[in-house]
Amino acid sequence: MRKALKKPKGHTGRVMRDLRRHVQDIPKASLRDRITGTLALVSQLLHQAPKGAGKIYALHEPEVDCISRGKARVRCAFGCKVSIATTLDEGFVVGMRGFPGNPYDGRTLKEALEQAAILTGQRPDPAVVDRGFRGHGEDKTRVPISGTRRGLTPKLIADLRRRSANEPGTGHMKTDGRLAGCRSKGTVGDALSPVLCACGHTIRKILAHLRAWLARIFAAFLAAKTKPEQRCQVFTAAS
């Protein structure tokens, strides 16, 4: 592996040094500035340590973070961390925002609750979260954490179970709503893409509820229109 990586690394260094020698000969200032910025990123990419901080994972998106997932199959994910706030019963998305820099999950809870309060006009209470939000420091809202046993009422236990039922909605947003792959560029794109994905997911859920409601109305209408008539049949049998 080291031998295979050494050759493209050497080619990249040669091209970078050659461009540095001729970058001042470019007459257009805007193009010269773009090339200089790209060369700085390439230089950082070539000299970064394998286990160092602030590494670059993509030249076209230097803001990409390495997020540890803690799973044996997929240990890491590359992108921007996103918090999702949904209603507990229906699963409608009432808040979604991106957090660049890969912060701790507990530090994102306060801003996520503030966004949900601004969008809905009502602060969520309680806010049911998973174990990754331990040490959140939120004191204005009750925050029952999944996996805890002490101080839970039967209603909070039912709410924790209901939170697990809403987990597949995140998978649908990743696949159907394309949350897993952001096509927008930069930190602005990372901020806009989750909001648009939340809007699309909520619209799909509303349309699904309307389709189910209209299907029930149509079925009841057909049942009332095609009501079977009372008929009498006479059979004759030969002995």
LUMFI-732574 format. One record per residue: x, y, z of N, C-alpha, C, O in turn. Coordinates in pm, whole numbers. Layout:
[atom [X; Y; Z]; [X; Y; Z]; [X; Y; Z]; [X; Y; Z]]
...
//
This chain:
[atom [83; -120; 0]; [0; 0; 0]; [87; 126; 0]; [60; 222; -73]]
[atom [192; 125; 82]; [280; 242; 86]; [350; 263; -48]; [370; 377; -92]]
[atom [388; 153; -114]; [453; 165; -244]; [357; 220; -348]; [396; 300; -434]]
[atom [230; 178; -341]; [131; 228; -437]; [99; 375; -414]; [71; 448; -509]]
[atom [102; 420; -288]; [72; 560; -259]; [192; 652; -286]; [174; 771; -308]]
[atom [310; 597; -285]; [429; 680; -302]; [438; 739; -442]; [480; 853; -460]]
[atom [399; 661; -543]; [411; 707; -680]; [317; 823; -712]; [365; 925; -762]]
[atom [183; 815; -686]; [98; 933; -712]; [133; 1052; -624]; [113; 1167; -664]]
[atom [184; 1026; -504]; [226; 1138; -419]; [345; 1212; -480]; [351; 1335; -475]]
[atom [439; 1136; -538]; [552; 1200; -604]; [510; 1278; -728]; [562; 1387; -753]]
[atom [416; 1223; -806]; [367; 1295; -925]; [295; 1424; -885]; [310; 1527; -950]]
[atom [217; 1417; -777]; [145; 1536; -732]; [242; 1644; -686]; [221; 1762; -714]]
[atom [347; 1605; -616]; [447; 1703; -573]; [519; 1768; -690]; [547; 1888; -686]]
[atom [548; 1691; -793]; [616; 1748; -910]; [528; 1852; -980]; [575; 1960; -1016]]
[atom [399; 1817; -999]; [308; 1912; -1065]; [289; 2036; -979]; [281; 2147; -1033]]
[atom [283; 2020; -848]; [265; 2135; -759]; [385; 2230; -766]; [369; 2351; -775]]
[atom [506; 2174; -763]; [625; 2259; -770]; [638; 2326; -907]; [685; 2440; -916]]
[atom [598; 2257; -1013]; [604; 2317; -1146]; [506; 2433; -1157]; [538; 2536; -1216]]
[atom [387; 2417; -1102]; [290; 2527; -1105]; [334; 2645; -1020]; [310; 2760; -1056]]
[atom [399; 2618; -910]; [448; 2729; -827]; [552; 2812; -901]; [560; 2933; -882]]
[atom [633; 2747; -985]; [735; 2822; -1060]; [675; 2909; -1169]; [734; 3010; -1207]]
[atom [556; 2871; -1222]; [499; 2945; -1334]; [371; 3019; -1298]; [306; 3076; -1385]]
[atom [332; 3019; -1169]; [206; 3082; -1133]; [212; 3234; -1149]; [109; 3297; -1176]]
[atom [328; 3293; -1134]; [339; 3438; -1148]; [330; 3483; -1294]; [311; 3601; -1320]]
[atom [343; 3390; -1388]; [334; 3426; -1529]; [190; 3432; -1580]; [167; 3471; -1694]]
[atom [93; 3394; -1496]; [-47; 3398; -1537]; [-96; 3542; -1529]; [-89; 3602; -1422]]
[atom [-147; 3598; -1639]; [-183; 3741; -1637]; [-312; 3769; -1559]; [-325; 3876; -1500]]
[atom [-407; 3676; -1558]; [-535; 3701; -1494]; [-521; 3682; -1344]; [-479; 3577; -1297]]
[atom [-557; 3787; -1268]; [-535; 3783; -1123]; [-630; 3686; -1055]; [-589; 3617; -961]]
[atom [-757; 3679; -1099]; [-854; 3590; -1034]; [-813; 3444; -1051]; [-821; 3365; -957]]
[atom [-769; 3408; -1173]; [-725; 3271; -1196]; [-598; 3240; -1117]; [-581; 3129; -1066]]
[atom [-510; 3339; -1106]; [-387; 3319; -1029]; [-418; 3295; -881]; [-353; 3213; -816]]
[atom [-516; 3367; -828]; [-554; 3348; -687]; [-617; 3211; -665]; [-593; 3147; -562]]
[atom [-699; 3166; -759]; [-760; 3033; -746]; [-656; 2923; -747]; [-664; 2828; -669]]
[atom [-558; 2936; -838]; [-453; 2834; -845]; [-367; 2836; -720]; [-326; 2731; -671]]
[atom [-340; 2955; -666]; [-260; 2964; -544]; [-332; 2900; -426]; [-269; 2831; -346]]
[atom [-464; 2921; -416]; [-540; 2857; -308]; [-543; 2706; -321]; [-534; 2635; -221]]
[atom [-557; 2657; -445]; [-556; 2512; -466]; [-421; 2452; -434]; [-413; 2343; -378]]
[atom [-314; 2523; -469]; [-179; 2473; -437]; [-156; 2467; -287]; [-88; 2378; -237]]
[atom [-213; 2562; -213]; [-200; 2558; -67]; [-270; 2436; -9]; [-220; 2373; 84]]
[atom [-387; 2403; -64]; [-458; 2284; -18]; [-382; 2156; -53]; [-376; 2063; 28]]
[atom [-324; 2152; -173]; [-246; 2034; -213]; [-124; 2018; -124]; [-89; 1906; -86]]
[atom [-58; 2129; -91]; [58; 2121; -3]; [19; 2070; 136]; [92; 1991; 196]]
[atom [-95; 2117; 186]; [-142; 2067; 316]; [-178; 1919; 308]; [-155; 1844; 403]]
[atom [-234; 1877; 193]; [-269; 1736; 176]; [-146; 1647; 174]; [-148; 1537; 229]]
[atom [-38; 1693; 112]; [83; 1611; 101]; [161; 1602; 232]; [231; 1504; 256]]
[atom [148; 1703; 317]; [230; 1708; 438]; [149; 1677; 565]; [203; 1686; 675]]
[atom [23; 1641; 553]; [-56; 1613; 673]; [-21; 1475; 728]; [11; 1382; 654]]
[atom [-29; 1464; 860]; [2; 1338; 928]; [-119; 1246; 925]; [-233; 1294; 921]]
[atom [-97; 1114; 926]; [-211; 1022; 920]; [-307; 1037; 1037]; [-428; 1021; 1020]]
[atom [-255; 1067; 1156]; [-341; 1080; 1274]; [-344; 1223; 1327]; [-371; 1244; 1445]]
[atom [-316; 1320; 1242]; [-318; 1459; 1284]; [-457; 1519; 1278]; [-550; 1458; 1227]]
[atom [-469; 1640; 1331]; [-596; 1711; 1333]; [-605; 1806; 1214]; [-503; 1848; 1159]]
[atom [-728; 1838; 1174]; [-749; 1931; 1063]; [-708; 1877; 929]; [-658; 1952; 845]]
[atom [-730; 1749; 906]; [-690; 1689; 780]; [-789; 1723; 669]; [-905; 1755; 695]]
[atom [-742; 1715; 544]; [-823; 1737; 425]; [-856; 1602; 365]; [-767; 1521; 338]]
[atom [-984; 1576; 345]; [-1028; 1449; 289]; [-1072; 1462; 143]; [-1082; 1361; 73]]
[atom [-1098; 1583; 96]; [-1138; 1605; -43]; [-1095; 1745; -84]; [-1124; 1842; -14]]
[atom [-1027; 1756; -198]; [-983; 1888; -243]; [-1099; 1975; -289]; [-1095; 2096; -271]]
[atom [-1203; 1913; -348]; [-1317; 1993; -393]; [-1408; 2033; -278]; [-1489; 2125; -292]]
[atom [-1396; 1965; -161]; [-1473; 2000; -42]; [-1381; 1991; 80]; [-1383; 1891; 151]]
[atom [-1301; 2094; 106]; [-1210; 2088; 222]; [-1283; 2087; 356]; [-1222; 2053; 457]]
[atom [-1413; 2124; 359]; [-1488; 2130; 484]; [-1539; 1995; 529]; [-1603; 1986; 634]]
[atom [-1514; 1888; 454]; [-1563; 1755; 490]; [-1496; 1708; 618]; [-1375; 1720; 634]]
[atom [-1576; 1654; 710]; [-1526; 1603; 838]; [-1537; 1451; 840]; [-1620; 1392; 772]]
[atom [-1451; 1390; 919]; [-1455; 1245; 944]; [-1534; 1223; 1071]; [-1490; 1262; 1179]]
[atom [-1650; 1159; 1060]; [-1741; 1138; 1172]; [-1737; 990; 1210]; [-1767; 903; 1127]]
[atom [-1701; 962; 1334]; [-1696; 824; 1382]; [-1837; 776; 1413]; [-1910; 841; 1489]]
[atom [-1877; 663; 1356]; [-2011; 609; 1375]; [-2016; 502; 1483]; [-2124; 472; 1534]]
[atom [-1904; 442; 1518]; [-1902; 342; 1622]; [-1963; 210; 1582]; [-2010; 135; 1668]]
[atom [-1964; 179; 1452]; [-2020; 54; 1404]; [-1909; -30; 1343]; [-1813; 23; 1286]]
[atom [-1923; -161; 1355]; [-1819; -249; 1305]; [-1814; -252; 1153]; [-1707; -264; 1095]]
[atom [-1929; -239; 1089]; [-1934; -248; 943]; [-1886; -119; 878]; [-1804; -123; 786]]
[atom [-1935; -5; 925]; [-1894; 125; 872]; [-1844; 207; 991]; [-1924; 263; 1065]]
[atom [-1715; 213; 1008]; [-1659; 280; 1125]; [-1668; 431; 1116]; [-1691; 498; 1217]]
[atom [-1651; 486; 997]; [-1647; 631; 981]; [-1737; 673; 865]; [-1763; 596; 772]]
[atom [-1784; 796; 874]; [-1861; 859; 766]; [-1799; 995; 739]; [-1751; 1062; 830]]
[atom [-1799; 1036; 614]; [-1736; 1161; 573]; [-1844; 1256; 524]; [-1920; 1225; 433]]
[atom [-1849; 1372; 586]; [-1950; 1471; 548]; [-1967; 1574; 657]; [-1870; 1615; 721]]
[atom [-2091; 1616; 679]; [-2125; 1716; 779]; [-2230; 1657; 873]; [-2324; 1591; 829]]
[atom [-2213; 1680; 1002]; [-2307; 1626; 1101]; [-2438; 1704; 1095]; [-2439; 1826; 1086]]
[atom [-2550; 1630; 1101]; [-2684; 1688; 1089]; [-2768; 1643; 1208]; [-2768; 1525; 1242]]
[atom [-2839; 1736; 1271]; [-2934; 1702; 1377]; [-3075; 1706; 1321]; [-3108; 1794; 1241]]
[atom [-3158; 1610; 1362]; [-3295; 1596; 1312]; [-3390; 1598; 1431]; [-3374; 1521; 1525]]
[atom [-3489; 1686; 1427]; [-3593; 1694; 1530]; [-3727; 1661; 1466]; [-3770; 1729; 1373]]
[atom [-3793; 1558; 1515]; [-3921; 1513; 1460]; [-4025; 1506; 1571]; [-3991; 1497; 1689]]
[atom [-4151; 1511; 1532]; [-4259; 1489; 1629]; [-4258; 1344; 1671]; [-4219; 1255; 1595]]
[atom [-4301; 1319; 1794]; [-4287; 1185; 1850]; [-4391; 1089; 1796]; [-4362; 970; 1779]]
[atom [-4512; 1137; 1768]; [-4620; 1048; 1725]; [-4622; 1027; 1575]; [-4624; 913; 1528]]
[atom [-4622; 1136; 1497]; [-4636; 1124; 1352]; [-4503; 1115; 1279]; [-4499; 1062; 1168]]
[atom [-4394; 1165; 1339]; [-4264; 1162; 1272]; [-4242; 1274; 1174]; [-4156; 1263; 1088]]
[atom [-4319; 1384; 1184]; [-4297; 1499; 1096]; [-4172; 1574; 1141]; [-4150; 1593; 1261]]
[atom [-4093; 1618; 1046]; [-3969; 1689; 1076]; [-4001; 1833; 1111]; [-4061; 1905; 1031]]
[atom [-3963; 1876; 1231]; [-3987; 2013; 1276]; [-3856; 2091; 1291]; [-3858; 2207; 1331]]
[atom [-3745; 2029; 1259]; [-3618; 2099; 1267]; [-3505; 2011; 1216]; [-3496; 1893; 1249]]
[atom [-3419; 2070; 1134]; [-3302; 1997; 1083]; [-3197; 2101; 1045]; [-3225; 2197; 973]]
[atom [-3077; 2080; 1091]; [-2969; 2174; 1060]; [-2836; 2102; 1065]; [-2820; 2002; 1134]]
[atom [-2740; 2154; 990]; [-2607; 2097; 986]; [-2514; 2166; 1084]; [-2530; 2284; 1114]]
[atom [-2417; 2090; 1133]; [-2319; 2140; 1229]; [-2179; 2110; 1176]; [-2131; 1998; 1194]]
[atom [-2114; 2205; 1112]; [-1978; 2180; 1062]; [-1878; 2169; 1177]; [-1901; 2223; 1285]]
[atom [-1770; 2101; 1151]; [-1666; 2087; 1252]; [-1678; 1963; 1338]; [-1596; 1944; 1427]]
[atom [-1778; 1878; 1314]; [-1798; 1754; 1389]; [-1802; 1779; 1540]; [-1717; 1728; 1613]]
[atom [-1901; 1857; 1589]; [-1910; 1879; 1734]; [-1970; 1757; 1804]; [-2025; 1667; 1740]]
[atom [-1958; 1757; 1937]; [-2019; 1650; 2016]; [-2171; 1661; 2009]; [-2225; 1771; 2004]]
[atom [-2239; 1546; 2008]; [-2384; 1546; 1990]; [-2455; 1626; 2100]; [-2553; 1695; 2072]]
[atom [-2407; 1616; 2223]; [-2473; 1688; 2332]; [-2468; 1839; 2315]; [-2558; 1909; 2363]]
[atom [-2366; 1890; 2249]; [-2356; 2035; 2229]; [-2449; 2086; 2120]; [-2473; 2206; 2111]]
[atom [-2502; 1998; 2038]; [-2593; 2040; 1932]; [-2738; 2043; 1978]; [-2824; 2094; 1905]]
[atom [-2769; 1990; 2097]; [-2908; 1978; 2139]; [-2973; 2115; 2160]; [-3087; 2137; 2120]]
[atom [-2901; 2206; 2222]; [-2959; 2338; 2252]; [-2998; 2411; 2125]; [-3107; 2468; 2117]]
[atom [-2910; 2412; 2026]; [-2940; 2482; 1901]; [-3052; 2412; 1824]; [-3132; 2478; 1758]]
[atom [-3057; 2279; 1831]; [-3164; 2208; 1763]; [-3300; 2239; 1826]; [-3399; 2255; 1754]]
[atom [-3306; 2247; 1958]; [-3432; 2282; 2025]; [-3472; 2426; 1996]; [-3591; 2455; 1982]]
[atom [-3375; 2515; 1987]; [-3407; 2654; 1952]; [-3464; 2665; 1811]; [-3558; 2740; 1789]]
[atom [-3409; 2591; 1717]; [-3462; 2593; 1581]; [-3604; 2537; 1577]; [-3690; 2594; 1510]]
[atom [-3629; 2426; 1648]; [-3765; 2370; 1651]; [-3863; 2466; 1715]; [-3978; 2474; 1672]]
[atom [-3820; 2540; 1819]; [-3908; 2637; 1883]; [-3939; 2755; 1791]; [-4051; 2806; 1792]]
[atom [-3841; 2797; 1711]; [-3864; 2909; 1618]; [-3959; 2867; 1506]; [-4046; 2945; 1467]]
[atom [-3942; 2747; 1453]; [-4023; 2703; 1340]; [-4165; 2667; 1380]; [-4258; 2687; 1301]]
[atom [-4184; 2614; 1499]; [-4317; 2568; 1542]; [-4387; 2665; 1635]; [-4508; 2655; 1655]]
[atom [-4313; 2760; 1694]; [-4374; 2852; 1790]; [-4394; 2791; 1927]; [-4460; 2853; 2011]]
[atom [-4341; 2673; 1954]; [-4357; 2606; 2082]; [-4231; 2525; 2110]; [-4184; 2450; 2025]]
[atom [-4177; 2542; 2231]; [-4055; 2470; 2265]; [-4087; 2325; 2297]; [-4178; 2299; 2376]]
[atom [-4016; 2230; 2239]; [-4044; 2089; 2264]; [-4020; 2052; 2410]; [-3921; 2092; 2470]]
[atom [-4113; 1975; 2465]; [-4100; 1927; 2603]; [-4187; 1803; 2620]; [-4310; 1815; 2612]]
[atom [-4131; 1687; 2643]; [-3988; 1657; 2655]; [-3922; 1635; 2519]; [-3990; 1622; 2417]]
[atom [-3789; 1632; 2520]; [-3711; 1603; 2400]; [-3642; 1468; 2421]; [-3546; 1458; 2498]]
[atom [-3690; 1366; 2354]; [-3639; 1230; 2371]; [-3519; 1213; 2279]; [-3529; 1234; 2158]]
[atom [-3406; 1173; 2336]; [-3281; 1162; 2259]; [-3219; 1025; 2286]; [-3265; 950; 2372]]
[atom [-3112; 994; 2211]; [-3042; 868; 2230]; [-2923; 889; 2324]; [-2905; 997; 2380]]
[atom [-2842; 785; 2340]; [-2734; 789; 2438]; [-2621; 882; 2399]; [-2539; 919; 2483]]
[atom [-2614; 920; 2273]; [-2508; 1009; 2230]; [-2521; 1151; 2282]; [-2428; 1231; 2266]]
[atom [-2634; 1185; 2345]; [-2657; 1321; 2394]; [-2632; 1334; 2544]; [-2679; 1429; 2606]]
[atom [-2559; 1240; 2603]; [-2526; 1252; 2744]; [-2434; 1370; 2768]; [-2341; 1395; 2691]]
[atom [-2460; 1443; 2875]; [-2383; 1563; 2903]; [-2423; 1681; 2818]; [-2338; 1762; 2781]]
[atom [-2552; 1691; 2786]; [-2599; 1797; 2696]; [-2603; 1933; 2764]; [-2581; 2034; 2697]]
[atom [-2630; 1938; 2894]; [-2635; 2065; 2965]; [-2761; 2145; 2943]; [-2763; 2264; 2974]]
[atom [-2867; 2086; 2891]; [-2993; 2156; 2868]; [-3076; 2151; 2996]; [-3101; 2044; 3052]]
[atom [-3120; 2271; 3043]; [-3195; 2280; 3168]; [-3336; 2334; 3151]; [-3414; 2333; 3246]]
[atom [-3371; 2381; 3030]; [-3505; 2436; 3009]; [-3605; 2331; 2962]; [-3726; 2353; 2969]]
[atom [-3558; 2219; 2916]; [-3644; 2114; 2861]; [-3606; 1981; 2923]; [-3489; 1951; 2945]]
[atom [-3708; 1901; 2953]; [-3681; 1766; 3000]; [-3623; 1682; 2886]; [-3675; 1681; 2774]]
[atom [-3514; 1613; 2916]; [-3443; 1537; 2813]; [-3424; 1394; 2862]; [-3319; 1363; 2919]]
[atom [-3523; 1305; 2844]; [-3501; 1164; 2877]; [-3411; 1098; 2774]; [-3431; 1114; 2653]]
[atom [-3312; 1024; 2822]; [-3212; 962; 2736]; [-3242; 813; 2724]; [-3273; 747; 2823]]
[atom [-3232; 762; 2604]; [-3257; 621; 2580]; [-3158; 535; 2657]; [-3038; 563; 2660]]
[atom [-3210; 429; 2719]; [-3126; 338; 2796]; [-3126; 362; 2944]; [-3078; 277; 3020]]
[atom [-3179; 477; 2991]; [-3185; 505; 3133]; [-3305; 435; 3196]; [-3404; 407; 3128]]
[atom [-3295; 407; 3326]; [-3401; 336; 3397]; [-3453; 413; 3517]; [-3567; 392; 3559]]
[atom [-3374; 501; 3573]; [-3415; 570; 3695]; [-3497; 695; 3663]; [-3468; 768; 3568]]
[atom [-3600; 717; 3744]; [-3679; 839; 3733]; [-3766; 849; 3610]; [-3802; 959; 3570]]
[atom [-3801; 737; 3549]; [-3884; 738; 3429]; [-4026; 694; 3464]; [-4046; 592; 3529]]
[atom [-4121; 772; 3421]; [-4262; 737; 3437]; [-4303; 645; 3322]; [-4232; 636; 3222]]
[atom [-4416; 576; 3335]; [-4461; 492; 3223]; [-4480; 570; 3093]; [-4458; 515; 2985]]
[atom [-4520; 697; 3102]; [-4535; 778; 2980]; [-4400; 804; 2915]; [-4390; 797; 2792]]
[atom [-4296; 832; 2994]; [-4164; 855; 2935]; [-4105; 726; 2878]; [-4034; 730; 2777]]
[atom [-4134; 613; 2940]; [-4088; 486; 2886]; [-4152; 459; 2750]; [-4087; 411; 2658]]
[atom [-4283; 491; 2738]; [-4350; 475; 2609]; [-4294; 572; 2506]; [-4284; 538; 2388]]
[atom [-4256; 693; 2549]; [-4197; 790; 2456]; [-4061; 742; 2406]; [-4027; 761; 2289]]
[atom [-3983; 679; 2493]; [-3854; 627; 2450]; [-3870; 515; 2348]; [-3792; 505; 2253]]
[atom [-3971; 432; 2367]; [-3997; 326; 2268]; [-4045; 386; 2137]; [-4012; 336; 2029]]
[atom [-4123; 491; 2147]; [-4172; 555; 2025]; [-4058; 622; 1948]; [-4064; 629; 1825]]
[atom [-3956; 670; 2017]; [-3841; 729; 1948]; [-3772; 625; 1861]; [-3728; 656; 1750]]
[atom [-3763; 503; 1911]; [-3702; 397; 1830]; [-3785; 367; 1706]; [-3730; 329; 1603]]
[atom [-3917; 385; 1715]; [-4003; 361; 1598]; [-3984; 466; 1491]; [-4012; 440; 1374]]
[atom [-3938; 586; 1528]; [-3915; 692; 1430]; [-3777; 686; 1366]; [-3747; 765; 1277]]
[atom [-3691; 593; 1409]; [-3557; 583; 1352]; [-3557; 551; 1203]; [-3473; 606; 1131]]
[atom [-3649; 464; 1151]; [-3647; 439; 1006]; [-3670; 563; 921]; [-3632; 565; 804]]
[atom [-3731; 668; 978]; [-3750; 791; 902]; [-3618; 853; 861]; [-3608; 913; 754]]
[atom [-3516; 838; 945]; [-3383; 890; 909]; [-3327; 815; 789]; [-3265; 875; 701]]
[atom [-3347; 683; 786]; [-3302; 605; 671]; [-3373; 644; 543]; [-3312; 649; 437]]
[atom [-3505; 673; 552]; [-3579; 717; 433]; [-3528; 853; 384]; [-3521; 876; 264]]
[atom [-3492; 941; 477]; [-3438; 1071; 435]; [-3302; 1055; 369]; [-3267; 1133; 279]]
[atom [-3223; 957; 412]; [-3092; 935; 351]; [-3104; 878; 210]; [-3026; 913; 121]]
[atom [-3202; 789; 189]; [-3215; 723; 59]; [-3312; 798; -32]; [-3276; 837; -143]]
[atom [-3435; 819; 15]; [-3536; 885; -68]; [-3512; 1035; -79]; [-3527; 1093; -187]]
[atom [-3473; 1099; 32]; [-3450; 1243; 31]; [-3309; 1284; -5]; [-3279; 1403; -9]]
[atom [-3220; 1186; -31]; [-3081; 1213; -71]; [-3004; 1292; 33]; [-2920; 1375; 0]]
[atom [-3035; 1265; 160]; [-2959; 1329; 266]; [-2818; 1273; 276]; [-2727; 1341; 323]]
[atom [-2799; 1148; 233]; [-2667; 1085; 244]; [-2565; 1146; 150]; [-2445; 1136; 176]]
[atom [-2608; 1210; 42]; [-2514; 1270; -52]; [-2554; 1413; -84]; [-2649; 1435; -159]]
[atom [-2483; 1509; -29]; [-2513; 1651; -52]; [-2446; 1695; -182]; [-2326; 1678; -199]]
[atom [-2525; 1751; -273]; [-2473; 1798; -401]; [-2438; 1946; -400]; [-2387; 1999; -498]]
[atom [-2466; 2014; -289]; [-2436; 2158; -281]; [-2294; 2178; -229]; [-2244; 2095; -153]]
[atom [-2230; 2286; -269]; [-2090; 2308; -241]; [-2073; 2400; -121]; [-2149; 2495; -103]]
[atom [-1970; 2372; -41]; [-1932; 2460; 69]; [-2019; 2445; 192]; [-2111; 2363; 197]]
[atom [-1987; 2528; 293]; [-2064; 2525; 417]; [-2206; 2577; 398]; [-2297; 2536; 470]]
[atom [-2225; 2667; 302]; [-2361; 2716; 273]; [-2446; 2602; 219]; [-2563; 2588; 257]]
[atom [-2389; 2521; 130]; [-2462; 2405; 80]; [-2492; 2303; 188]; [-2598; 2241; 187]]
[atom [-2398; 2285; 282]; [-2422; 2194; 394]; [-2533; 2245; 485]; [-2600; 2165; 550]]
[atom [-2554; 2375; 490]; [-2662; 2431; 572]; [-2797; 2426; 501]; [-2900; 2407; 565]]
[atom [-2797; 2443; 367]; [-2924; 2447; 294]; [-2977; 2307; 263]; [-3099; 2286; 263]]
[atom [-2889; 2212; 236]; [-2933; 2080; 196]; [-3018; 2009; 302]; [-3120; 1951; 265]]
[atom [-2983; 2011; 433]; [-3070; 1946; 531]; [-3207; 2009; 542]; [-3306; 1939; 563]]
[atom [-3216; 2141; 528]; [-3346; 2209; 537]; [-3436; 2167; 422]; [-3554; 2139; 441]]
[atom [-3381; 2163; 301]; [-3460; 2120; 185]; [-3499; 1973; 196]; [-3608; 1935; 155]]
[atom [-3410; 1891; 250]; [-3442; 1750; 268]; [-3555; 1732; 370]; [-3641; 1647; 351]]
[atom [-3554; 1813; 476]; [-3662; 1806; 575]; [-3795; 1848; 514]; [-3898; 1787; 543]]
[atom [-3793; 1952; 431]; [-3917; 1995; 364]; [-3971; 1884; 275]; [-4091; 1857; 275]]
[atom [-3884; 1821; 198]; [-3929; 1714; 110]; [-3983; 1595; 186]; [-4083; 1536; 145]]
[atom [-3919; 1558; 297]; [-3967; 1445; 377]; [-4103; 1475; 437]; [-4191; 1388; 437]]
[atom [-4123; 1597; 487]; [-4252; 1632; 546]; [-4361; 1635; 441]; [-4474; 1592; 467]]
[atom [-4331; 1685; 322]; [-4430; 1687; 215]; [-4468; 1545; 173]; [-4585; 1518; 148]]
[atom [-4371; 1456; 166]; [-4401; 1316; 132]; [-4490; 1250; 237]; [-4580; 1174; 202]]
[atom [-4467; 1280; 364]; [-4551; 1223; 469]; [-4692; 1280; 464]; [-4789; 1207; 485]]
[atom [-4705; 1409; 436]; [-4838; 1469; 424]; [-4914; 1408; 306]; [-5033; 1378; 318]]
[atom [-4846; 1391; 193]; [-4911; 1330; 77]; [-4952; 1185; 106]; [-5057; 1140; 61]]
[atom [-4869; 1113; 182]; [-4905; 975; 217]; [-5029; 972; 306]; [-5115; 886; 290]]
[atom [-5038; 1066; 402]; [-5157; 1072; 487]; [-5280; 1108; 405]; [-5388; 1053; 427]]
[atom [-5265; 1200; 311]; [-5380; 1238; 227]; [-5425; 1123; 139]; [-5545; 1102; 120]]
[atom [-5329; 1048; 84]; [-5366; 933; 1]; [-5440; 828; 83]; [-5539; 771; 37]]
[atom [-5392; 802; 206]; [-5462; 704; 290]; [-5601; 753; 328]; [-5695; 674; 334]]
[atom [-5614; 883; 354]; [-5745; 940; 391]; [-5842; 933; 274]; [-5958; 895; 292]]
[atom [-5796; 968; 154]; [-5883; 961; 36]; [-5917; 816; 2]; [-6027; 789; -46]]
[atom [-5826; 725; 25]; [-5855; 583; -2]; [-5965; 533; 90]; [-6051; 457; 47]]
[atom [-5964; 575; 217]; [-6070; 533; 308]; [-6204; 593; 268]; [-6308; 526; 275]]
[atom [-6203; 720; 224]; [-6328; 782; 181]; [-6382; 714; 56]; [-6502; 689; 45]]
[atom [-6294; 684; -38]; [-6338; 619; -162]; [-6390; 478; -135]; [-6488; 435; -196]]
[atom [-6325; 405; -44]; [-6371; 271; -10]; [-6507; 275; 58]; [-6593; 191; 32]]
[atom [-6528; 374; 147]; [-6658; 386; 212]; [-6767; 425; 112]; [-6881; 380; 123]]
[atom [-6732; 509; 14]; [-6829; 548; -88]; [-6869; 429; -175]; [-6986; 411; -207]]
[atom [-6769; 347; -214]; [-6801; 229; -295]; [-6883; 128; -216]; [-6972; 63; -271]]
[atom [-6852; 114; -87]; [-6928; 19; -6]; [-7073; 62; 10]; [-7163; -22; 12]]
[atom [-7096; 194; 20]; [-7233; 243; 33]; [-7309; 237; -99]; [-7431; 218; -100]]
[atom [-7237; 252; -211]; [-7304; 253; -342]; [-7336; 113; -391]; [-7440; 93; -454]]
[atom [-7250; 18; -364]; [-7270; -119; -413]; [-7316; -210; -300]; [-7263; -320; -284]]
[atom [-7413; -164; -223]; [-7465; -245; -114]; [-7547; -361; -171]; [-7636; -336; -253]]
[atom [-7522; -485; -133]; [-7595; -598; -192]; [-7743; -596; -155]; [-7782; -567; -42]]
[atom [-7824; -627; -255]; [-7969; -629; -233]; [-8012; -761; -171]; [-7946; -864; -188]]
[atom [-8123; -756; -97]; [-8178; -876; -36]; [-8255; -955; -142]; [-8356; -909; -193]]
[atom [-8206; -1071; -172]; [-8270; -1154; -274]; [-8308; -1290; -214]; [-8251; -1334; -114]]
[atom [-8407; -1353; -278]; [-8454; -1483; -231]; [-8447; -1581; -348]; [-8496; -1553; -457]]
[atom [-8387; -1695; -324]; [-8375; -1796; -428]; [-8459; -1918; -390]; [-8467; -1955; -273]]
[atom [-8524; -1979; -490]; [-8608; -2097; -469]; [-8544; -2214; -540]; [-8517; -2208; -659]]
[atom [-8522; -2318; -468]; [-8461; -2438; -524]; [-8566; -2548; -528]; [-8644; -2564; -434]]
[atom [-8567; -2625; -638]; [-8654; -2741; -649]; [-8567; -2865; -662]; [-8467; -2868; -733]]
[atom [-8608; -2964; -593]; [-8530; -3086; -594]; [-8621; -3202; -627]; [-8734; -3207; -579]]
[atom [-8573; -3293; -705]; [-8652; -3412; -743]; [-8618; -3527; -652]; [-8502; -3555; -626]]
[atom [-8720; -3591; -604]; [-8700; -3703; -512]; [-8704; -3833; -586]; [-8689; -3939; -525]]
//
